[in-house]
Amino acid sequence: MHAALLALILLSTLLAGCGSLPTIVPDMDTQSARSIEMKGGRGILSEQQTKAVLDKLKQQNGDSTLLDRHLAVEGAVTGSPLVTGNKVTLLIDGPATYASMTQAIQAARYHINMETYIMEDDEVGRQFSDMLIAMQKKGVQVNLMYDSVGALNTPRAFFQPMIDAGVKVLEFNPLNPTQVRKDWEVNQRDHRKLLVVDGKTAFVGGINISSVYSAGSFSKRKSRKRDADSKEVPWRDTQVRVDGPVALEFQKLFIDTWNKQRGPDLGEHNYFPKVAAAGGEIVRAIGSSPDDPYSVIYATFISAIHHAESSIYLTNAYFVPDPQLRDALKNAAKRGVDVRLVLPSTSDSSLVLYASRSFYQELLEAGIRIYERQDALLHSKTAIIDGVWSTVGSTNLDWRSFVFNQEINAVILSPQFGAQMKNMFDRDLGASKEITLKEWEQRPVSERMKEFGASVWARLL
């Protein structure tokens, strides 16, 4: 049954074609910092208020030039606004993420909106189910959206107790033919991982609801097994908790997807309350959908890379870059930018792993440094550019994320948060093995054949 469904998805991908990615013109984002439009808890800031926010941020940063430029670049990419007044907390791996999510859920007073690709019927999944049921019984409206393919192995009976308790549950693009909705596209999947509590706290990143995240990935204990499907292998992933006005932008993205999927009426629960400032971070909530003319997340990545001046540090689970992204990275290295990639050494998809490695030669020859994370299954999707532009989210650097999936990212413009991201990146480097060009040129013919075979499917993965 599962094999037939997966075959259907592959066939629909072939019929749909490869999709298109936008060509980002380098000078599309040449707005000056003076024209940046920024939003706070009470709406759009005036020019004077925006200047005050930027001046305060610059005082915290010894060299404000890079920050100025990235603010201008980010502000010029169309889409959701830059929002100030936020507190951003970096969460590394499942235990820290689940603990913070549990605290936020149990403190909810009005509503909880959760959107996830995978929700498994295991210890972690049942813990979250019990929690959501308990909050619903306390009078907090809980709305849950999960992806049909992502939760393929989760029995429908798992969701019934939540439905019986009053939780509104929505299956994204159901595979069951009897539940197919108008304009149904089997290849379009909801890959987002989003939790919004009371409209004032949001969680965004790569972490699903699953027991595979139960362990941290920096333990000194070596895993006995190397099978990526085994729960003995710790999963390395990243999430952010954002408290403040930008949570309302994430709320908009959740409700928009819910409505497009024709979910049950969410009711009148004041989903957009007034939210006070919780910190001083500037954050942008970015969602992408196959229905959009192009992926704003992709455009944002390309623009930030084009304007990088000192460093580009990317960590990504499924790295199958299109020609434009590869060219952007190679050109950055050519102009002297320190470009480093942390990628998986093992994966839950060997096809993606080898497709990714098929690009190593080209990137290494351009001076890009590549590292593979050891002793953990890397599932993180993060980037830090010039120490001031950071992103954490669900988006992989592959065709599927940019063309076929619903994805969601937070972009944080802050040297202080950038320092935390750099520390996390350095920890991953310390647990990784660098792949040198000399070593790569000596790999076996059998590995080259696997890479070639996988690269044929690069646009369909």
Phi, psi and omega in degrees: 000310181296320180297321180295320179294317179294323177296323178297318179297315179298317180297318180295326177296316180296319181290329182283346183082189187270354183073178181226146175249146183289148170271113183271115178283127185307327183266015178291340188237059183252023176298150176276160179300334182294336184263008181294131175260128184232151183239146175236192182294339182249019177113195183295133179281150174288169179300321180292319179294318178299316180299320180296319178297314181293321179297319180295320179294320181294327179297334180275354185236120184304315179247104185273357185298312181297318179297316177306311185293318181288328173298317179295317180296312182294321180293338183274339179285124185294157179134216183290157185280162167284132184237129179260172177088024184249153172249125182246127179245123179278128182241118183257118177075173187296311184305313180294320181294311182296324179296316180290321178296319179299316179300315181293317181297313183291342178267358182298145179242335188234306184205151179228122177244119180238132178230124184215148177285314182237133167225108188268153175273072179221192185302312181292315179301317180291325176298316179292320177300313180299320180295314182295321177297316180298319180291322177298319180293338177277356179102003176274126180284122181249129178235125185237129176235129180227158182273138183295318179286317180300325181258029183302325182269002179265119181297144180300333180297336180298325184275345187298316179301325177294316179298317180298330181278352179107358175293133177273119186243132181230127177265122182283126179042066184301141179280339179296119184303331182286347182250007183297134180260167178300145180064026182294133177231107186298331184278348179272119185238154177263098184266006184288151171233102188219136172226126177236126183244120176057016179073005183239350179226131180228145174241131181221141177167212184249004189268120174276180177263095187199148180289350178296342181265010188293336183251152173285162186254002181249019179293146178287342179291127179277135179293141180284337185240152178246004179291123184296337180278350182277141178282000173288335181273120179291144178262130180262116183212169186222142177223159169235144170256129180238118175254130179137187187301332183293343176302329179293329177292322175293324177300318178301317182296319178297309184295324178298315179294318179303313182292320179295331178274005179057046177288166178300154181305127182283348177079176180263098183230022179051060181290347181234070180283170171288131184241123181283157176297140179243351182186198184241013184276143174265124185227145173238129176267121182237124173242146176233152181216148176300341180283343181287155177302324175200166181283116177295327177297318178298313180300321180295316178301309183299316181297315180297319180293318179303326186259006178297140182243333183233318186207147173225113180240109182248137173236122185210139185282319184233092188256096178231076191286141175282169183304320183294319179293319178297317179297320180298317179292317181294320179295324177296315178297323181296327180269013171098006178285138177282103183254121180228139179239130169253117185234169183287150169261341175219155185211160173278000175223102181294330180296316178293320180302313182284328175297320178298314182292341179294345179260357185300313184305310181301317183286320179296320179296335180275358179094009178278135181265132184239135179232146175244126182291131183258160171058022176197156175266111183285122179233006185284150177225089184223162175208147173224122184238126178058019177073001184233338181250118181231152172217142175225134180184202183260356190278121170274158179269067180215171183296320183301314181296320186276341186242320190251340188259153162281122180231165180210136180221154168250131173252125183244124179254096187194126175292329180292313178292325177302323178295322177295319179296321179295319177299319178295319179297319179296323177297319178294321176300319181295338179256018183238164175248129178282137177261113180268157180298318180299315179296318184294324180291346181259008181293154184295156178299325180300322178291320179298322180294320178296319179297316180297314180300317180291326183294334178299329183261010189307318184282350184254357185279000000 
